[in-house]
Amino acid sequence: MTAVLPARSVEDRLDQLAVQIEAIAEELRHQRESRERWAELVHDLTPVSRDAMDVATRELDELSAEVSTDDAVRLLRTTARALPQLEAMLAQLGGLADLLAELSALSGPAMATLTESLDQAERRGYFMFARGGMEIADKVVTSFGEEDVRALGDNVVLILNTVKEMTQPEVMTMLRRTALTAQHMDEPLEPPSAFALLRQMRDPEVRRGLARALTMLHTLGEETPATASQEGPH
């Protein structure tokens, strides 16, 4: 006795079969498109490969007069023997690449620090002072001739000793006091009388300053050995 399948079960199987047929048809369509694209690629590359082969054949024909098969074999042997050296060189290049990468990573903070330092120097006036110093040096160089430079070299020790003595604390204090006094003497004063000058001579500071001035005048009036030798006996 044959069992009768329900109508719904038959329809479900037909639907499943239709879905499978659709999937198979879709797969066939993709395969056909792939074959068509591959055929187009082969069609496009055929002229290029033919031209490349023509160029290679022509170059080989031109090189055949200068390079023989033995030369090519010798090159291959030399390359094979040099493989350890090539490997070592490649390893060194790899280390160099790592070093460059680390330097590149460190260059950013270093450049930032350098830029900040230069900016601080600019704000403090170092660059302005350097430009002013270059201008002063240029004026000094252009103002002295060869004879002046030679005389400067002959007397450089004396000049340095003089500057050393001038920079002593007591000398600098005296010069500062003199400059301050000169600044307060800009206004015209009435000539003092003789009695006023005599009254000022009673001041110990005035007498001490007058003694120092006389000592300086005595020093200025002394004859140097060179001057005395030039004048000779009277």
C-alpha positions in Angstrom: 0.0 0.0 0.0 1.6 3.3 -1.1 1.7 6.3 1.4 0.4 9.5 0.0 2.6 12.6 0.9 0.8 15.7 1.9 0.6 18.5 -0.6 2.5 20.9 1.7 5.5 18.6 2.0 5.8 18.4 -1.8 5.7 22.2 -2.1 8.4 22.6 0.5 10.7 20.1 -1.3 10.1 21.9 -4.6 11.0 25.3 -2.9 14.2 23.8 -1.6 15.0 22.4 -5.0 14.4 25.8 -6.6 16.7 27.5 -4.1 19.5 25.0 -4.8 19.1 25.4 -8.5 19.3 29.2 -8.1 22.5 28.8 -6.0 24.0 26.5 -8.7 23.0 29.0 -11.4 24.6 31.9 -9.4 27.9 29.9 -9.0 27.9 29.1 -12.7 27.4 32.8 -13.5 30.3 33.8 -11.2 32.6 31.2 -12.8 31.6 32.5 -16.3 32.4 36.1 -15.3 35.7 35.0 -13.9 36.6 33.2 -17.1 35.6 36.2 -19.1 37.7 38.6 -17.0 40.7 36.2 -17.2 40.2 36.0 -21.0 40.2 39.8 -21.2 43.3 40.0 -19.0 45.1 37.5 -21.2 44.0 39.4 -24.3 45.3 42.7 -22.9 48.6 41.2 -21.6 49.4 39.3 -24.8 50.6 42.4 -26.7 52.6 43.6 -23.7 54.3 40.2 -23.2 55.0 40.0 -26.9 56.6 43.4 -26.8 58.6 42.5 -23.7 59.9 39.3 -25.3 60.8 41.3 -28.4 62.8 43.8 -26.3 64.5 41.0 -24.3 65.4 39.2 -27.5 66.8 42.3 -29.1 68.8 43.2 -26.0 70.2 39.7 -25.7 71.1 39.8 -29.4 73.0 43.0 -28.8 74.7 41.6 -25.6 75.7 38.3 -27.3 78.6 40.0 -29.0 80.0 41.2 -25.6 78.7 38.8 -23.0 79.0 35.0 -23.5 77.4 32.1 -21.7 80.6 31.6 -19.8 80.4 35.1 -18.5 76.9 34.6 -17.3 77.9 31.3 -15.6 80.9 33.0 -14.0 78.7 35.7 -12.7 76.3 33.2 -11.2 79.2 31.4 -9.5 80.6 34.6 -8.1 77.2 35.6 -6.8 76.8 32.2 -5.2 80.1 32.5 -3.4 79.3 36.0 -2.2 76.0 35.0 -0.7 77.4 35.0 2.9 78.8 38.5 2.4 75.6 39.7 0.9 73.6 38.2 3.8 75.9 40.0 6.3 75.5 43.3 4.4 71.8 42.9 4.5 71.9 42.3 8.2 74.0 45.4 8.6 71.5 47.3 6.5 68.7 46.0 8.8 70.6 47.2 11.9 71.2 50.6 10.2 67.5 50.9 9.4 66.7 50.2 13.1 69.2 52.8 14.1 67.8 55.4 11.8 64.3 54.6 13.1 65.5 55.2 16.7 67.3 58.4 15.7 64.1 59.6 13.9 62.1 58.9 17.1 64.7 60.8 19.2 65.1 63.7 16.8 61.6 65.0 17.6 62.3 65.8 21.3 65.8 66.9 20.5 64.6 69.4 17.9 61.9 70.6 20.3 64.5 71.2 23.0 66.8 73.0 20.6 64.0 75.2 19.4 63.0 76.1 22.9 66.6 76.9 23.8 67.0 79.1 20.7 63.7 80.9 21.5 64.9 81.6 25.1 68.2 82.9 23.7 66.4 85.2 21.3 64.1 86.5 24.1 67.1 87.2 26.4 68.9 89.1 23.6 71.8 86.8 22.8 71.3 87.1 19.1 70.9 90.9 19.2 74.1 91.1 21.2 75.9 88.9 18.7 74.7 91.0 15.8 75.9 94.1 17.7 79.2 92.5 18.4 79.7 91.6 14.7 79.0 95.3 13.8 81.6 96.4 16.4 84.1 93.9 15.2 83.6 95.1 11.6 84.1 98.7 12.5 87.3 97.8 14.5 88.7 95.8 11.6 88.0 98.4 9.0 89.3 101.2 11.2 92.8 99.8 11.7 95.5 99.4 9.2 98.5 97.1 9.0 100.8 99.4 11.0 98.1 99.8 13.7 97.7 96.0 14.0 101.5 95.6 14.2 101.7 98.3 16.9 98.8 96.6 18.8 100.7 93.3 18.7 103.8 94.9 20.1 102.0 96.6 23.0 99.3 94.0 23.7 101.0 92.9 27.0 101.1 96.5 28.2 97.5 97.0 27.2 96.3 93.9 29.0 98.3 94.9 32.1 96.8 98.3 32.0 93.3 96.9 31.7 94.0 94.5 34.5 95.0 97.5 36.7 92.0 99.5 35.6 89.6 96.7 36.7 90.8 96.7 40.3 88.0 97.4 42.7 89.5 100.6 44.1 90.1 102.0 40.6 86.6 101.1 39.5 85.1 102.7 42.6 87.1 105.9 42.0 85.9 106.0 38.4 82.3 105.4 39.4 82.5 108.2 42.0 84.0 110.5 39.4 81.3 109.7 36.9 78.5 110.3 39.4 80.1 113.6 40.5 80.4 114.7 36.8 76.7 113.9 36.3 75.7 116.3 39.1 77.9 119.0 37.8 75.9 119.7 34.6 74.3 122.9 36.0 76.6 126.0 35.8 78.0 127.1 39.2 79.2 130.5 40.3 82.9 130.7 40.7 83.8 130.3 44.4 85.7 133.0 46.2 89.2 132.5 47.5 87.8 132.4 51.1 85.3 129.7 50.0 88.2 127.6 48.6 90.1 128.1 51.8 87.2 126.9 53.8 86.9 123.8 51.6 90.6 123.1 52.2 89.6 122.5 55.9 87.6 119.5 54.7 89.7 116.3 55.1 88.1 114.7 52.0 89.0 117.7 49.9 92.6 117.6 51.1 92.7 113.8 50.5 91.4 114.3 47.0 93.8 117.1 46.3 96.7 114.9 47.5 95.6 112.1 45.1 95.3 114.6 42.3 98.8 115.9 42.9 100.1 112.4 43.0 98.5 111.7 39.7 100.0 114.9 38.2 103.4 113.9 39.6 103.0 110.5 37.9 102.0 112.0 34.6 105.0 114.3 34.8 107.5 111.5 35.3 109.7 110.7 32.4 109.6 107.2 31.0 112.8 105.4 30.2 112.2 105.8 26.5 111.5 109.5 26.8 114.6 110.1 28.9 116.8 108.2 26.5 115.5 110.2 23.5 116.0 113.6 25.2 119.5 112.9 26.5 121.5 115.0 28.9 120.9 118.8 29.0 
